Amino acid sequence: MSLQFHLAVEDMEIWSASSDGYSFVISFESPTGPGLHGSPGYVASWRPLYQSRGAIRIIGSPFKNFAEAEDACNTMLNYLTSEN
């Protein structure tokens, strides 16, 4: 099943989704302007939902577009859930 992302923070490009005990976030970063600053693109990260741990950036971030970041999150979810 695919993650269903929703806009988590108004006025900033930050989306979140959760499934099977994992939380995923996609954020848009740019070197200037409002929002998060960094290399331009969509940064994807994940963390266990019920543990107080920092997020882990998904390899390949930043992605060129939202769809690539979303695919990376779904791939990571499939990997994490196949491990259990």
PDB file as gemmi writes it, atoms N, CA and C in Angstrom:
CRYST1    1.000    1.000    1.000  90.00  90.00  90.00 P 1                      
ATOM      1  N   MET A   1       0.841  -1.183   0.000  1.00  0.00           N  
ATOM      2  CA  MET A   1       0.000   0.000   0.000  1.00  0.00           C  
ATOM      3  C   MET A   1       0.883   1.242   0.000  1.00  0.00           C  
ATOM      4  N   SER A   2       0.531   2.214  -0.802  1.00  0.00           N  
ATOM      5  CA  SER A   2       1.304   3.455  -0.912  1.00  0.00           C  
ATOM      6  C   SER A   2       1.000   4.395   0.244  1.00  0.00           C  
ATOM      7  N   LEU A   3       2.015   5.149   0.636  1.00  0.00           N  
ATOM      8  CA  LEU A   3       1.830   6.175   1.641  1.00  0.00           C  
ATOM      9  C   LEU A   3       0.948   7.284   1.087  1.00  0.00           C  
ATOM     10  N   GLN A   4       0.106   7.849   1.927  1.00  0.00           N  
ATOM     11  CA  GLN A   4      -0.763   8.956   1.544  1.00  0.00           C  
ATOM     12  C   GLN A   4      -0.263  10.223   2.236  1.00  0.00           C  
ATOM     13  N   PHE A   5       0.471  11.054   1.504  1.00  0.00           N  
ATOM     14  CA  PHE A   5       1.045  12.261   2.077  1.00  0.00           C  
ATOM     15  C   PHE A   5       0.012  13.374   2.146  1.00  0.00           C  
ATOM     16  N   HIS A   6       0.103  14.173   3.199  1.00  0.00           N  
ATOM     17  CA  HIS A   6      -0.747  15.356   3.332  1.00  0.00           C  
ATOM     18  C   HIS A   6       0.133  16.535   3.742  1.00  0.00           C  
ATOM     19  N   LEU A   7      -0.285  17.723   3.381  1.00  0.00           N  
ATOM     20  CA  LEU A   7       0.442  18.932   3.730  1.00  0.00           C  
ATOM     21  C   LEU A   7       0.397  19.092   5.240  1.00  0.00           C  
ATOM     22  N   ALA A   8       1.562  19.119   5.882  1.00  0.00           N  
ATOM     23  CA  ALA A   8       1.626  19.130   7.343  1.00  0.00           C  
ATOM     24  C   ALA A   8       1.803  20.530   7.930  1.00  0.00           C  
ATOM     25  N   VAL A   9       2.423  21.422   7.183  1.00  0.00           N  
ATOM     26  CA  VAL A   9       2.692  22.769   7.690  1.00  0.00           C  
ATOM     27  C   VAL A   9       2.222  23.775   6.652  1.00  0.00           C  
ATOM     28  N   GLU A  10       1.277  24.623   7.044  1.00  0.00           N  
ATOM     29  CA  GLU A  10       0.800  25.656   6.127  1.00  0.00           C  
ATOM     30  C   GLU A  10       1.919  26.637   5.819  1.00  0.00           C  
ATOM     31  N   ASP A  11       1.902  27.175   4.636  1.00  0.00           N  
ATOM     32  CA  ASP A  11       2.865  28.179   4.177  1.00  0.00           C  
ATOM     33  C   ASP A  11       4.283  27.639   4.006  1.00  0.00           C  
ATOM     34  N   MET A  12       4.465  26.346   4.148  1.00  0.00           N  
ATOM     35  CA  MET A  12       5.767  25.716   3.895  1.00  0.00           C  
ATOM     36  C   MET A  12       5.479  24.410   3.166  1.00  0.00           C  
ATOM     37  N   GLU A  13       6.388  23.997   2.334  1.00  0.00           N  
ATOM     38  CA  GLU A  13       6.197  22.752   1.602  1.00  0.00           C  
ATOM     39  C   GLU A  13       6.756  21.594   2.420  1.00  0.00           C  
ATOM     40  N   ILE A  14       5.932  21.129   3.393  1.00  0.00           N  
ATOM     41  CA  ILE A  14       6.289  19.987   4.227  1.00  0.00           C  
ATOM     42  C   ILE A  14       5.085  19.054   4.254  1.00  0.00           C  
ATOM     43  N   TRP A  15       5.304  17.819   3.822  1.00  0.00           N  
ATOM     44  CA  TRP A  15       4.253  16.807   3.784  1.00  0.00           C  
ATOM     45  C   TRP A  15       4.637  15.671   4.716  1.00  0.00           C  
ATOM     46  N   SER A  16       3.643  15.000   5.278  1.00  0.00           N  
ATOM     47  CA  SER A  16       3.920  13.859   6.140  1.00  0.00           C  
ATOM     48  C   SER A  16       2.953  12.721   5.852  1.00  0.00           C  
ATOM     49  N   ALA A  17       3.394  11.528   6.222  1.00  0.00           N  
ATOM     50  CA  ALA A  17       2.580  10.323   6.097  1.00  0.00           C  
ATOM     51  C   ALA A  17       3.119   9.319   7.098  1.00  0.00           C  
ATOM     52  N   SER A  18       2.270   8.375   7.498  1.00  0.00           N  
ATOM     53  CA  SER A  18       2.731   7.317   8.385  1.00  0.00           C  
ATOM     54  C   SER A  18       2.036   6.009   8.016  1.00  0.00           C  
ATOM     55  N   SER A  19       2.746   4.911   8.297  1.00  0.00           N  
ATOM     56  CA  SER A  19       2.204   3.584   8.018  1.00  0.00           C  
ATOM     57  C   SER A  19       3.072   2.545   8.710  1.00  0.00           C  
ATOM     58  N   ASP A  20       2.452   1.494   9.210  1.00  0.00           N  
ATOM     59  CA  ASP A  20       3.155   0.345   9.774  1.00  0.00           C  
ATOM     60  C   ASP A  20       4.205   0.718  10.813  1.00  0.00           C  
ATOM     61  N   GLY A  21       3.937   1.747  11.625  1.00  0.00           N  
ATOM     62  CA  GLY A  21       4.852   2.123  12.687  1.00  0.00           C  
ATOM     63  C   GLY A  21       5.992   3.041  12.268  1.00  0.00           C  
ATOM     64  N   TYR A  22       5.920   3.606  11.064  1.00  0.00           N  
ATOM     65  CA  TYR A  22       6.961   4.502  10.563  1.00  0.00           C  
ATOM     66  C   TYR A  22       6.343   5.825  10.115  1.00  0.00           C  
ATOM     67  N   SER A  23       7.075   6.903  10.343  1.00  0.00           N  
ATOM     68  CA  SER A  23       6.660   8.234   9.928  1.00  0.00           C  
ATOM     69  C   SER A  23       7.596   8.707   8.822  1.00  0.00           C  
ATOM     70  N   PHE A  24       7.029   9.321   7.796  1.00  0.00           N  
ATOM     71  CA  PHE A  24       7.801   9.834   6.663  1.00  0.00           C  
ATOM     72  C   PHE A  24       7.486  11.304   6.461  1.00  0.00           C  
ATOM     73  N   VAL A  25       8.505  12.074   6.095  1.00  0.00           N  
ATOM     74  CA  VAL A  25       8.338  13.507   5.828  1.00  0.00           C  
ATOM     75  C   VAL A  25       9.073  13.844   4.540  1.00  0.00           C  
ATOM     76  N   ILE A  26       8.427  14.648   3.717  1.00  0.00           N  
ATOM     77  CA  ILE A  26       9.051  15.210   2.522  1.00  0.00           C  
ATOM     78  C   ILE A  26       8.984  16.718   2.667  1.00  0.00           C  
ATOM     79  N   SER A  27      10.131  17.380   2.506  1.00  0.00           N  
ATOM     80  CA  SER A  27      10.166  18.834   2.597  1.00  0.00           C  
ATOM     81  C   SER A  27      10.890  19.392   1.383  1.00  0.00           C  
ATOM     82  N   PHE A  28      10.448  20.574   0.963  1.00  0.00           N  
ATOM     83  CA  PHE A  28      11.124  21.242  -0.138  1.00  0.00           C  
ATOM     84  C   PHE A  28      12.126  22.218   0.449  1.00  0.00           C  
ATOM     85  N   GLU A  29      13.356  22.153  -0.044  1.00  0.00           N  
ATOM     86  CA  GLU A  29      14.403  23.047   0.420  1.00  0.00           C  
ATOM     87  C   GLU A  29      14.952  23.846  -0.750  1.00  0.00           C  
ATOM     88  N   SER A  30      15.361  25.063  -0.444  1.00  0.00           N  
ATOM     89  CA  SER A  30      16.029  25.904  -1.437  1.00  0.00           C  
ATOM     90  C   SER A  30      17.020  26.793  -0.694  1.00  0.00           C  
ATOM     91  N   PRO A  31      18.041  27.287  -1.386  1.00  0.00           N  
ATOM     92  CA  PRO A  31      19.034  28.105  -0.704  1.00  0.00           C  
ATOM     93  C   PRO A  31      18.504  29.461  -0.245  1.00  0.00           C  
ATOM     94  N   THR A  32      17.428  29.940  -0.856  1.00  0.00           N  
ATOM     95  CA  THR A  32      16.859  31.238  -0.498  1.00  0.00           C  
ATOM     96  C   THR A  32      15.348  31.125  -0.392  1.00  0.00           C  
ATOM     97  N   GLY A  33      14.714  32.152   0.081  1.00  0.00           N  
ATOM     98  CA  GLY A  33      13.262  32.190   0.136  1.00  0.00           C  
ATOM     99  C   GLY A  33      12.715  31.621   1.428  1.00  0.00           C  
ATOM    100  N   PRO A  34      11.374  31.534   1.514  1.00  0.00           N  
ATOM    101  CA  PRO A  34      10.750  31.031   2.734  1.00  0.00           C  
ATOM    102  C   PRO A  34      10.947  29.520   2.864  1.00  0.00           C  
ATOM    103  N   GLY A  35      10.823  29.043   4.056  1.00  0.00           N  
ATOM    104  CA  GLY A  35      10.909  27.602   4.273  1.00  0.00           C  
ATOM    105  C   GLY A  35      12.298  27.138   4.654  1.00  0.00           C  
ATOM    106  N   LEU A  36      12.544  25.875   4.454  1.00  0.00           N  
ATOM    107  CA  LEU A  36      13.807  25.259   4.834  1.00  0.00           C  
ATOM    108  C   LEU A  36      14.889  25.591   3.829  1.00  0.00           C  
ATOM    109  N   HIS A  37      16.076  25.852   4.312  1.00  0.00           N  
ATOM    110  CA  HIS A  37      17.190  26.212   3.442  1.00  0.00           C  
ATOM    111  C   HIS A  37      18.154  25.045   3.318  1.00  0.00           C  
ATOM    112  N   GLY A  38      18.585  24.794   2.121  1.00  0.00           N  
ATOM    113  CA  GLY A  38      19.517  23.719   1.818  1.00  0.00           C  
ATOM    114  C   GLY A  38      19.655  23.593   0.324  1.00  0.00           C  
ATOM    115  N   SER A  39      20.216  22.475  -0.111  1.00  0.00           N  
ATOM    116  CA  SER A  39      20.315  22.223  -1.553  1.00  0.00           C  
ATOM    117  C   SER A  39      18.917  22.167  -2.137  1.00  0.00           C  
ATOM    118  N   PRO A  40      18.694  22.737  -3.325  1.00  0.00           N  
ATOM    119  CA  PRO A  40      17.344  22.760  -3.884  1.00  0.00           C  
ATOM    120  C   PRO A  40      16.827  21.359  -4.191  1.00  0.00           C  
ATOM    121  N   GLY A  41      15.602  21.111  -3.789  1.00  0.00           N  
ATOM    122  CA  GLY A  41      14.956  19.844  -4.086  1.00  0.00           C  
ATOM    123  C   GLY A  41      14.100  19.352  -2.932  1.00  0.00           C  
ATOM    124  N   TYR A  42      13.582  18.143  -3.092  1.00  0.00           N  
ATOM    125  CA  TYR A  42      12.687  17.527  -2.120  1.00  0.00           C  
ATOM    126  C   TYR A  42      13.468  16.526  -1.282  1.00  0.00           C  
ATOM    127  N   VAL A  43      13.532  16.777   0.013  1.00  0.00           N  
ATOM    128  CA  VAL A  43      14.263  15.926   0.937  1.00  0.00           C  
ATOM    129  C   VAL A  43      13.276  14.987   1.619  1.00  0.00           C  
ATOM    130  N   ALA A  44      13.575  13.696   1.589  1.00  0.00           N  
ATOM    131  CA  ALA A  44      12.721  12.683   2.197  1.00  0.00           C  
ATOM    132  C   ALA A  44      13.436  12.070   3.397  1.00  0.00           C  
ATOM    133  N   SER A  45      12.684  11.832   4.471  1.00  0.00           N  
ATOM    134  CA  SER A  45      13.255  11.214   5.660  1.00  0.00           C  
ATOM    135  C   SER A  45      12.211  10.338   6.333  1.00  0.00           C  
ATOM    136  N   TRP A  46      12.685   9.475   7.225  1.00  0.00           N  
ATOM    137  CA  TRP A  46      11.791   8.577   7.949  1.00  0.00           C  
ATOM    138  C   TRP A  46      12.306   8.395   9.372  1.00  0.00           C  
ATOM    139  N   ARG A  47      11.423   7.902  10.247  1.00  0.00           N  
ATOM    140  CA  ARG A  47      11.801   7.518  11.600  1.00  0.00           C  
ATOM    141  C   ARG A  47      10.741   6.575  12.145  1.00  0.00           C  
ATOM    142  N   PRO A  48      11.101   5.774  13.142  1.00  0.00           N  
ATOM    143  CA  PRO A  48      10.084   4.940  13.782  1.00  0.00           C  
ATOM    144  C   PRO A  48       9.043   5.841  14.443  1.00  0.00           C  
ATOM    145  N   LEU A  49       7.796   5.498  14.301  1.00  0.00           N  
ATOM    146  CA  LEU A  49       6.700   6.345  14.767  1.00  0.00           C  
ATOM    147  C   LEU A  49       6.625   6.446  16.285  1.00  0.00           C  
ATOM    148  N   TYR A  50       6.894   5.374  16.996  1.00  0.00           N  
ATOM    149  CA  TYR A  50       6.679   5.356  18.442  1.00  0.00           C  
ATOM    150  C   TYR A  50       7.976   5.359  19.242  1.00  0.00           C  
ATOM    151  N   GLN A  51       9.028   5.880  18.665  1.00  0.00           N  
ATOM    152  CA  GLN A  51      10.306   6.011  19.368  1.00  0.00           C  
ATOM    153  C   GLN A  51      10.762   7.450  19.258  1.00  0.00           C  
ATOM    154  N   SER A  52      11.392   7.920  20.296  1.00  0.00           N  
ATOM    155  CA  SER A  52      11.883   9.292  20.296  1.00  0.00           C  
ATOM    156  C   SER A  52      13.286   9.308  19.695  1.00  0.00           C  
ATOM    157  N   ARG A  53      13.327   9.250  18.367  1.00  0.00           N  
ATOM    158  CA  ARG A  53      14.591   9.247  17.636  1.00  0.00           C  
ATOM    159  C   ARG A  53      14.527  10.285  16.533  1.00  0.00           C  
ATOM    160  N   GLY A  54      15.695  10.742  16.116  1.00  0.00           N  
ATOM    161  CA  GLY A  54      15.771  11.690  15.015  1.00  0.00           C  
ATOM    162  C   GLY A  54      15.445  11.019  13.694  1.00  0.00           C  
ATOM    163  N   ALA A  55      15.143  11.825  12.717  1.00  0.00           N  
ATOM    164  CA  ALA A  55      14.809  11.313  11.390  1.00  0.00           C  
ATOM    165  C   ALA A  55      16.068  10.887  10.650  1.00  0.00           C  
ATOM    166  N   ILE A  56      15.891   9.936   9.749  1.00  0.00           N  
ATOM    167  CA  ILE A  56      16.968   9.428   8.909  1.00  0.00           C  
ATOM    168  C   ILE A  56      16.675   9.846   7.469  1.00  0.00           C  
ATOM    169  N   ARG A  57      17.608  10.543   6.877  1.00  0.00           N  
ATOM    170  CA  ARG A  57      17.442  11.024   5.504  1.00  0.00           C  
ATOM    171  C   ARG A  57      17.531   9.848   4.534  1.00  0.00           C  
ATOM    172  N   ILE A  58      16.637   9.802   3.577  1.00  0.00           N  
ATOM    173  CA  ILE A  58      16.614   8.735   2.584  1.00  0.00           C  
ATOM    174  C   ILE A  58      17.653   9.028   1.513  1.00  0.00           C  
ATOM    175  N   ILE A  59      18.443   8.018   1.210  1.00  0.00           N  
ATOM    176  CA  ILE A  59      19.507   8.153   0.215  1.00  0.00           C  
ATOM    177  C   ILE A  59      18.915   8.640  -1.105  1.00  0.00           C  
ATOM    178  N   GLY A  60      19.587   9.593  -1.712  1.00  0.00           N  
ATOM    179  CA  GLY A  60      19.125  10.177  -2.967  1.00  0.00           C  
ATOM    180  C   GLY A  60      18.581  11.579  -2.790  1.00  0.00           C  
ATOM    181  N   SER A  61      18.262  11.946  -1.544  1.00  0.00           N  
ATOM    182  CA  SER A  61      17.752  13.295  -1.269  1.00  0.00           C  
ATOM    183  C   SER A  61      18.864  14.308  -1.474  1.00  0.00           C  
ATOM    184  N   PRO A  62      18.571  15.480  -1.996  1.00  0.00           N  
ATOM    185  CA  PRO A  62      17.264  15.946  -2.442  1.00  0.00           C  
ATOM    186  C   PRO A  62      16.904  15.406  -3.834  1.00  0.00           C  
ATOM    187  N   PHE A  63      15.618  15.163  -4.004  1.00  0.00           N  
ATOM    188  CA  PHE A  63      15.093  14.668  -5.271  1.00  0.00           C  
ATOM    189  C   PHE A  63      14.625  15.840  -6.130  1.00  0.00           C  
ATOM    190  N   LYS A  64      14.571  15.630  -7.440  1.00  0.00           N  
ATOM    191  CA  LYS A  64      14.194  16.698  -8.371  1.00  0.00           C  
ATOM    192  C   LYS A  64      12.734  17.101  -8.236  1.00  0.00           C  
ATOM    193  N   ASN A  65      11.865  16.122  -7.941  1.00  0.00           N  
ATOM    194  CA  ASN A  65      10.449  16.437  -7.834  1.00  0.00           C  
ATOM    195  C   ASN A  65       9.796  15.616  -6.723  1.00  0.00           C  
ATOM    196  N   PHE A  66       8.572  15.997  -6.371  1.00  0.00           N  
ATOM    197  CA  PHE A  66       7.853  15.356  -5.277  1.00  0.00           C  
ATOM    198  C   PHE A  66       7.619  13.874  -5.553  1.00  0.00           C  
ATOM    199  N   ALA A  67       7.285  13.526  -6.788  1.00  0.00           N  
ATOM    200  CA  ALA A  67       6.997  12.128  -7.130  1.00  0.00           C  
ATOM    201  C   ALA A  67       8.196  11.223  -6.866  1.00  0.00           C  
ATOM    202  N   GLU A  68       9.407  11.696  -7.178  1.00  0.00           N  
ATOM    203  CA  GLU A  68      10.613  10.896  -6.909  1.00  0.00           C  
ATOM    204  C   GLU A  68      10.803  10.698  -5.404  1.00  0.00           C  
ATOM    205  N   ALA A  69      10.569  11.741  -4.619  1.00  0.00           N  
ATOM    206  CA  ALA A  69      10.695  11.642  -3.163  1.00  0.00           C  
ATOM    207  C   ALA A  69       9.648  10.693  -2.594  1.00  0.00           C  
ATOM    208  N   GLU A  70       8.434  10.775  -3.112  1.00  0.00           N  
ATOM    209  CA  GLU A  70       7.346   9.895  -2.671  1.00  0.00           C  
ATOM    210  C   GLU A  70       7.673   8.442  -3.002  1.00  0.00           C  
ATOM    211  N   ASP A  71       8.186   8.174  -4.193  1.00  0.00           N  
ATOM    212  CA  ASP A  71       8.584   6.814  -4.573  1.00  0.00           C  
ATOM    213  C   ASP A  71       9.676   6.286  -3.646  1.00  0.00           C  
ATOM    214  N   ALA A  72      10.636   7.148  -3.302  1.00  0.00           N  
ATOM    215  CA  ALA A  72      11.716   6.741  -2.401  1.00  0.00           C  
ATOM    216  C   ALA A  72      11.167   6.377  -1.023  1.00  0.00           C  
ATOM    217  N   CYS A  73      10.200   7.125  -0.534  1.00  0.00           N  
ATOM    218  CA  CYS A  73       9.578   6.823   0.758  1.00  0.00           C  
ATOM    219  C   CYS A  73       8.844   5.485   0.710  1.00  0.00           C  
ATOM    220  N   ASN A  74       8.100   5.243  -0.361  1.00  0.00           N  
ATOM    221  CA  ASN A  74       7.388   3.973  -0.494  1.00  0.00           C  
ATOM    222  C   ASN A  74       8.356   2.797  -0.595  1.00  0.00           C  
ATOM    223  N   THR A  75       9.458   2.985  -1.293  1.00  0.00           N  
ATOM    224  CA  THR A  75      10.479   1.943  -1.392  1.00  0.00           C  
ATOM    225  C   THR A  75      11.077   1.659  -0.015  1.00  0.00           C  
ATOM    226  N   MET A  76      11.359   2.715   0.748  1.00  0.00           N  
ATOM    227  CA  MET A  76      11.916   2.539   2.093  1.00  0.00           C  
ATOM    228  C   MET A  76      10.920   1.843   3.006  1.00  0.00           C  
ATOM    229  N   LEU A  77       9.641   2.208   2.918  1.00  0.00           N  
ATOM    230  CA  LEU A  77       8.624   1.537   3.721  1.00  0.00           C  
ATOM    231  C   LEU A  77       8.567   0.053   3.391  1.00  0.00           C  
ATOM    232  N   ASN A  78       8.603  -0.290   2.111  1.00  0.00           N  
ATOM    233  CA  ASN A  78       8.581  -1.705   1.716  1.00  0.00           C  
ATOM    234  C   ASN A  78       9.800  -2.440   2.274  1.00  0.00           C  
ATOM    235  N   TYR A  79      10.957  -1.804   2.244  1.00  0.00           N  
ATOM    236  CA  TYR A  79      12.170  -2.404   2.789  1.00  0.00           C  
ATOM    237  C   TYR A  79      12.044  -2.602   4.308  1.00  0.00           C  
ATOM    238  N   LEU A  80      11.587  -1.571   5.015  1.00  0.00           N  
ATOM    239  CA  LEU A  80      11.477  -1.643   6.473  1.00  0.00           C  
ATOM    240  C   LEU A  80      10.472  -2.694   6.910  1.00  0.00           C  
ATOM    241  N   THR A  81       9.354  -2.789   6.224  1.00  0.00           N  
ATOM    242  CA  THR A  81       8.331  -3.745   6.633  1.00  0.00           C  
ATOM    243  C   THR A  81       8.685  -5.169   6.212  1.00  0.00           C  
ATOM    244  N   SER A  82       9.529  -5.334   5.215  1.00  0.00           N  
ATOM    245  CA  SER A  82       9.942  -6.681   4.835  1.00  0.00           C  
ATOM    246  C   SER A  82      10.975  -7.226   5.815  1.00  0.00           C  
ATOM    247  N   GLU A  83      11.642  -6.339   6.560  1.00  0.00           N  
ATOM    248  CA  GLU A  83      12.640  -6.744   7.553  1.00  0.00           C  
ATOM    249  C   GLU A  83      11.980  -7.351   8.786  1.00  0.00           C  
ATOM    250  N   ASN A  84      10.735  -6.979   9.062  1.00  0.00           N  
ATOM    251  CA  ASN A  84      10.059  -7.435  10.294  1.00  0.00           C  
ATOM    252  C   ASN A  84       9.303  -8.681  10.080  1.00  0.00           C  
TER     253      ASN A  84                                                      
END                                                                             
